[in-house]
Amino acid sequence: MAAFASVMALRLYNTRTRRKDPFVPLTPGVVKMYVCGPTTYDFSHLGHARSYIAFDVARRYLEFLGNRVVFVQNFTDIEEVIIRRAKDAGKPPLDFAQFFIDAFLGDMRALNVQPATHYPKVTQHIPEIVALVQRLIHREYAYPIDGEVYFRTKKAKHSFGILSHRKIEDIVVDPVPPGSRREDPLDFALWKRSKEDEPAWPSPWGDGRPGWHVECNAMAYKYLGAPLDIHGGGLDLMFPHHESEAMICEGAWGAEWARTWMHNGFLTLEREKMSKSLGNFVTIREVLRDYSGEVVRLCLLKSHYRENVEYDEAGLARSQVEWTAMRAAIATARNARGSGTDGKVSGLVSRTETAFRKAMDDDLDTEGAVDALQHITEAVAALDGISADEGRAILNVYHDFGRVLGLFADLV
């Protein structure tokens, strides 16, 4: 599939424009990509797996097309839920968070998710966060009050609503509580005053810790600058998190935060989003006891990343059967020593590559890409007399498919 690199026909659905737009990186041949990472207070679940596999495939395909991808994924290693869970466990919060960071990275390795170029942690970027908050105050997009700092939401007129497509006057929020000096109920915290016995860092406004949204801005900007080519994350992060990031970028640098916004759909369990906060989840580790990482990966790639999909254990069992058939086809191609198929393999390879390319160029349609993979698998099983050269051509298809989809690690 060498022709892939010669044509950039890729179209990605952009949450901001609500359409599939041609993807062209700001710097030819280089893609700057930031994906929001987990808040580390529990083991990761299959919903996380779906998200990070989706963006791993996006990265792999961009690299397959000849780009160098600088991929940054953060860890939120300090947050109220981490502090609370660590206290319940009798552990220091940062040690508690690091345990689950290590567990997450182990899960990603098992799922053949490529390591990020950079894995910034919030607690290792406090100086950058403080400097960004100071810049926002200087540009009058933020204001300090009683040891805390808040963002002036209504001042970021160009960024509010760019993803949710809401109008600021339509947002219903609780009024500012009595005694609070916050200017507007829509204003959100950039710096929080620390409570007793909580981790805290020094700042010009007193000891405290960062607010959620500004953390991602500071970390992404350090490694990628602005604007980003792609900002990714789950659909639940679109508002308010990602939209708040866009407003912070407008305030700090007067720039667009991301050219393309990608959001994956939910993996649901009994029709509710699988999430740690709801407690309705199946961990990656649980599933890996019964299925290999590549079988889990294949199963999750059989639906489009933007769809909401109900968890179905029977789907994993079906994927195991399909995976076994694919490995059998690979073995057939490796051992091929026949007299040839009179051009049948050549036509099969050409049609399969075309179908695969068409699917992946259409907003990373992995469902269509897997269909192409299953088609060649069934066809190989039905062919007799495959020659050694034809076998190598078939293996090249599985190699290229595997490189993009993160499958067949022994071939790549």
N, C-alpha and C positions, 0 to 999 in steps of 0.2 A: 504493500500500500504506500509506496514511495510518493505517489502523486498527492497524498494528503497534504504534505508540507508546502506544496506549490500553490494551493488555493485556500484563501481564508473565507470560507462560506458560512462560518459559524454564526448562528443567530441565537441570542440568549434573551429569555424573558426578563425584562427590567421592571421591577416593582414600581419604580418611579414613573415610567411612561405607560405602564400597563400594556405593553406589547413586546413582541419579539423583535429586538433590534440587532442589526449586524454588529458583531463585536470586533472592534479595532482598538488595540492597546494604544495608550497615549505615547509611549515610546516604542517604535517598531521593534518587535522581537523580545520585548520585556513586559511581563504582566505583574503588576503589584496587587496582591490579593490578601485581604484580611478577613478572617472568619472568627466570630465570637466563640470562645472556648467555654468550658464548664465552670460552674461554681463548685468547688471541690469539697463536698461534705458527705458524699456517699458514693457507692459504686455506680458506675455508668450503666444505663439501661439500653435496650434495643432502639429506643427513640434517638438516643445519642448516636448509636451506631449508624442509623439511617442517615442522619445529618452529616456526620463526618465522612462517611463513605461517599455520599453525594458530592461533597466538595472536593474530596480526593479524586474522584473521577473527572470533575471539571478541571482540576489541576493537571491530571495525567493527559487529558485530551489536548489541553493547551500546549503542554510540552511535546506531545506527539506531533502537533502541527508546527513544531520548530521553535517555540517560544521558550525563554527562560522565565520561570515563574518564581517570584519571591513571595513565599507563602508564610504569613504570620498568623498565629493562633495563640490567644492569651489564656492565662489561667486566672480566674478570680479567686485568690487565695486568702482574702479577708472580706468578711461580710457578716451581717448579724446572724444568719443561720449557722455559719461556721463557728462563730463565737459561742452560740448557744449549744450546738451539738458537741463542741469540744469540751465545754464545761460539764455537760452531762456525762461525757466519757472520761472526765478527769485528765484530759490531755491539754498541753499548751496549744492554742489555736493554730499557730503556724506549723507545728509538727503534725497536728491532726489533718490540716489541709494537704501537707506534703505527702502523707500516706496515700491519700486518694488521688493526688496527681500521679504518683508512681503507678497506682492501680490502673488509672486511665490509660497511661502510656503503654502498659502491658496489654490491655485490652485492644488498643489500636494496632499494636504489633501483631497480635493474633488474628486481626481482621485484615492484615496486609495494607493498612493505611500508612502512606508515606509520612515520615517525620516532617514537621514544619521546618522551614528555614530558620525561624525564630519562635521560641515559646516564652514570651515575656510574662512575668508574674507581677501582679499589682504591687506587692510588697517590695519588689526590687526596683520599682519605678516611681517611688514617692517624690524624689526631687523633680522629675519631669512633670508630674501631676501638679505639684505646687507651683512650678513655673508657669504652667498653662493657666491655672486659676488666676495667678497674678496678672497675666496678660489680659485675661477677660475682664478683670477689674479695671485695669488701665484703659481698656477700650470701652468701658462703661456698659459691658454686657453682663456684669456680675457685681454683686455688692456684699460686703461683710456685715454680719449682725451677730453680736454676742458670741464670738468665737466660731461662727459658721459662715459659709459663703453660699449665696444663691444665684442662680442664673436668671436673667431677665428674659423670660420666654417671649413676651410680646415684642421685644426689640428685634428678634430674629425673624423678620417678616418674610424673607425669601425662602426660608427652610421649613417653617412650620407647615405641616400638611403635605409635604412633598411625597411621602410614602403612603400615609393613611388617607390622603385626599380629603381630610377634614378641614373645615373652616374654624378658625380660632374662636369665633363668636358662638359656635355650636357646641363647644366643649363644656360639659357640665361637671363642675368640681365642687367639693365642699369649700365653704368660705374659710378664710384665714382664721385659725382659732383665736379666741380672746387672749390677749397678752402677747401674741406673736407679732414681731415687727417685720415679718415678710411682706414685701410690697404687693404681691399678687398671689392668689392661690395656685396659679399655674407654674410659678417659679419653683425650680427643683434644686436640690442640694448638690453643690460641687465639693464642699468640705463640711464634714460633720464633727461637732465637738465630741470628744471622747467621754464615755461614762466610766465610773469607777471600776477598776479591775478589768478593763478592756485594753487590747493593744492600741497604742497611739503613737503618732509621729509628730515631731515639732513642725510648726508652720508659723508664718507671720500673724496668724489669727488665733494661735494657741494650739495645744496638743489635740490631735484628732486623727481622722482617717478620711480617705476620699469618698465622694459619692460615686454611684455606680457608673453613670454615663461617661463622665469625664475621664475615667480610667482608660477606656478603650481609645479615646481620642489621643491621649498622651502616648500610649504604647504604640499604636498604629503609626502615628506621625513620626515617632523616633526612628522607626525602621523603614517606613515607606514614604513619608511626606504626604502631601495632598495636591491634587485629588488621587484617590485610589482608583485603580482600574475596576476592581470588583470588591464589593463588601458583601459577605454572606452570613447567613445565620438562619435559625428557625423562624417560622412565620410569627410566633409569639413575641419575637424581639423587634418586629417591625415598628410597633408603637407600644410604649413610648421610647424604648431604648435607642433604636437606630435613628429615629427622627430627632431625638435629643442630641445624638452625636452630630447630625447634620447641622443643627442649630449652633452647637458649640463651635464647629468648624467655621461657620459663617462669622460668628463673633470673634474668633481668635485670628483667623487668617483671611477672612473675606473671600473664601474660596468654596467651590463645590467639594463635598466630602467624598463622593464616589460617583463614577460615571455609570456603573451598572450595579444595581442592588438585586441580589439573588436571595430568595427565601424558600426553604424547603417546607413541605407539608408535614403534618403530624403522623406519627404512628400511634394508633389508638388501641385501647383495651376496653372492651365493653362500651365502645362508642365515646369514650372520654380520652383526651390526650394523655398518652403515657408520660408521666412526670414524677420526679422525686417529691415535689411539693404535695402532690395528691396521694402519693404512696401506692399508686396503681401501676407498677412497672415490673418488667421481667429483666433481670440484669443480663448483661452480655456474658458474664461468667457462668450463669446458670445454663444458658443456651449452648455455650462452648463445651459443656460436659457431654453433650449428646451429638453435637455436629461440629465439623471443622470450620475454621474461620472462613474458608473460601465458599463453603456451602451456605453459610449465613450471609455472606456477601452476595452470592448469586441470588439468593431469595430476595434480598432487599433491593437488588437492581432490577427486578422484574416488574417494578412499577415506576412511573415517572416521579422524579424527585419533588415536584410541586403538588402531587396528589396527597390527600389524606388516606391512609391505608390502615385497615383493621388488622391487628396481630392475629395470625392464624398458624397454630403449631403444625397443622396439616400441610401448610405451605412449605415449611421447612422439610418435611418428609418428602414432598414432591420434588423439591430442589435437590435433595440427596439422590433421588433416582436419576434426575436429569444430569447431575454432576457425574454420576457413575457412567452414564452413557457418553458424556463428553470425554472422559478419561479413556473409555474404550475406543473411541474414534481416534484419539491421539495415539494410542498404542497401535492401532491399525495402520495409521500413516507412518509411524516410526518403523514398523516392520514390513512395509510394503516392498515387495520384490516381484510383482507381476509384470505382465507384458504391456500393460497400458489399457486405457478405457476409451480410445478413439476420441479424445478431446472432451469427454464428459467432465473430467476434473477441471480442466481449464475454464470451461463455461461456468461450472459451479463456483469456482473461486472468484471469478469476475463478478458474477451476480451477487455473491455473498458480500464481497467488499463494497460494492455499490450500495447495497441495502444498509450495511453497517454505517457507511459514511453519511448517507442520507438521514439516518436516524440520529446520529450524534450531532450533525450540523443543525438539526432541528431542536434546539434547546436541550441538548444532551438527553435525548430520548433513549434511555437505557433499556426501556421495555422493548423498543424496536430493535435495539442492538442485540439484546439477548435472543429475540426471535430469530434474527439472522444466524446467530450462533447455534441455536437449536436446529435450524434448517440444514446447515452444513453437517451437523452431527448425524441427523437422520439419513442424509444423503450418503455420507461415507459408509454408514452401516449397510446400505443397500447395494453398494458398488462391489463388483468383483474385478480382480486383475489389476489393482492399482500398482503402478510402477514406482520405482524408488524416486524418480524425479517428481512424479505426481504427489507422492507422499510428502516430499519436502515442501512442495507448494501448499499442501494442506496444513502442514506444521507451521508454515509462515503465517497463515491466517490465524491460527490459534495463538501464535506468538504475538501478533499485532493486536488481536482482540484482548489478549491477556494483559498486554502492556497498558491498554487504555482502561480496561474494566478492573484491573487489579486481580486478575485470575491467572491460574496456571503458572505459579511462581517458578516452577522448575524449568519452564520454557523461556522465561524472560531474562 
